[in-house]
Amino acid sequence: MRKSLVVIALTFLSILVSAQDRGWTKGTRTIVYEEYMSLLSKYQNLQQGQKETIALCCVEEVVKQFSKADYDLKMEIEIKRLQNGTITNCSQKAGIELKEIVVEKVPEKVEWNKDAKQSLLNQCAALYEEYKITTDEKEKLSYCAMQKIIQNFTIEKYNSLIPLEEKKLKEDTFKDCNTQNNITLKKKKKRGGCMF
């Protein structure tokens, strides 16, 4: 920690001395320093002191290589390349390994369209065909089951279920909706055929 503070102080002092004759002011150097600090935020392994050390080194390198007027004439792509190279060089000088934060891309969720919802609603309604319930109860239970499935599954995930998984899902959803809506289900009496 003490070593880092000494390095920071010496780096800042050398920046002040070398910058005076090249058009760099405290304000312009501060802007460059803040840009580097912002760029260093993408590295997950850096502590604040390490970021400061690398950023100060970067400012020193920029001030040594360019006058303020020359730096201002650089195109954005040139500055971006300069920044990336300077960060790499300064981190190596300081013996600090850089590890970027890896952001996992979440696949875009495909929404259930009207036809898919209607098809699912019909499938859910078919679950209640063998029970003695009113049309309103059947609609309420079917809608409940459809909503539970839509909330927990993308259409792709639902369509990729194997028949056994789909059956289990519908049974569990069926039970949840019956309990949630406090509807008692009784199976319809089956009509038997003639007995000889």
N, C-alpha and C positions, 0 to 999 in steps of 0.2 A: 504494500500500500504506500509506504514511504517512498519507495523507489519510483512508483508511478507519479507521485506528486512532484518529485525532483525532475523527472523526465518532462512532465507537463510544464513546469516552471521554466526549465532550460529551453524547451522548444518554443514557448511563447516569447521568451526574451530574444531568441535568435530571429524569430519572425519579425519582431518589432524593429530590430536593427537592420535587417535586410530589406524590409518593406519601405523604409522611409524614403529611399531614393528612387523607387519604381512606381510611385503614384498610388500605392496602397495606403488606405487610412484604416484606423481602428474599426470604423463602421463597415467598410467594404470587406475587411478580413473577417469580421464577425458574421457577415452574411454568408461568406464561403464556408466558414466553420459550421454554421447552422445547417447549411445544405448537406454537408458531409455527415453531420449528426443524424439528420433525417434519413439519409441513405443507409447509414449503419443500423437503423432500427430493424432492417429485414434479417439481421443475423441474430439467431436465437441464443447463441452461446456467449454473447458479449455482456460483460458487466459495464456499468456506467463509466467507471474509471478507464476501462479498456477502450470504450467508444471515444472518450475524450482524448486519450492518447493517440489513437489512430486519426481522429479528426484534426487534431493539432498538427500532426505530422503531414497530413494532406494539405493543410493550409500552407505550411512551410514549403512543401514541394511546389505548390502552385505559385507562391510568391517568388520563389527562387527562379522558376522557369519563365515566368511571364510578367511583363509590366501589366498594370491594371488596364491600360488602353489595349494591349494585345489580347488580353484575356476577354475583354468585352467584345472584340471582333470575332471571336470564335463562334461557329454555328452550334446549335443545340446538340447535334449528333457528336460534334468534336468534343464538347464539354462532357457529354455523357461518357464517351470512351475514355477521356482523360480522368474523369472521376473514378470509373471502374478500375482502371490501371493503377491509379494513385492509391486507392483503397487496398488493392492487392499488395502493392509494393510496401506500403506503410505497415500493413498487418504482418507481413513477412519480416520486416525490420524489427518489429516489436516482439516477434515470436508468438503471435496470436493467430490461432486457426479460426477461419471464418466458416460458419455453418448457416446456410440460409434456412429460413422458416419454410417448410414445405406445406403448401396449402392444398388439401385434397379437393378436387373438383367433385361436387355432388351432382350426380346426373339430374337433369331437369325432370321434374315430376310431371308426367303426362296426366292430365285431368280426365276424369270420367266424362264422356260426352253424353248427350241426351239419349241416344240409342243404346249405349252400353248400360246406362242407369235403368232404362226401361226393361232391358233384357234381364238385368239382375233382379229388379223388382218382381218380374214375372216368375223368375226362378224361386224367389223367396215366397211368393204367394203360393206356389205349387207345394211348398212344405206344409202349408196349412189346409190343403184340400181335404185331407182325411179326418179333419176335426170338426166337431159340431160347434161352430162359432158364427157370429153375425158377420155380415159383409164389412161393417165398420171395424170390428175387431180384427178381421183378416187384413184389412188395409193398414190398420195401425201397426200390427205385428210385422207385416211385410215391409212397410216403410222403415220401421225400427231396424230390422235385420239388414236391409239395404244400406242404411246410414252407417251402421256399425262396420260393415265390410268396407265401404267407401272410405271411411275415416282411417282405417288401419291398413289398407292395401292400395297400391297404385293399380291401375288397370293391368299393367304388364305383370306385376307380381301375382295378382289374382288369376290371370289367364295362364300363368305358368304352374299353378298348383296341379298336382297329380290328383286323380279322382278321389283317392282315400283322404288326402289333405282337404280337398274341397268339401267332402262329406262331413269330416270332423269339424271344420270351420262352421258349416251351416248348422250342425247339431248344437255346437256351443253357442252360436249366435241365437239360435232358436230358443234355447233355454234362457239365455240372458234377457231376451226381449219379453218372454212370457213372464219372468219374474219382475222385470222393470215395469211392465204394464199391468201387472196383477190380474192376469187373465187365466182362468182355469180352462184347461183343454181336456175335452173328452172326445175319444175317437167315435166316429160315426159307426153305427151298427152295420156290419156287413150283411148283405142279403145272401142268403145261402141258396143253392140250387135245389132241385128236386132230389129227394132221396128215394131210391128204389128198394 
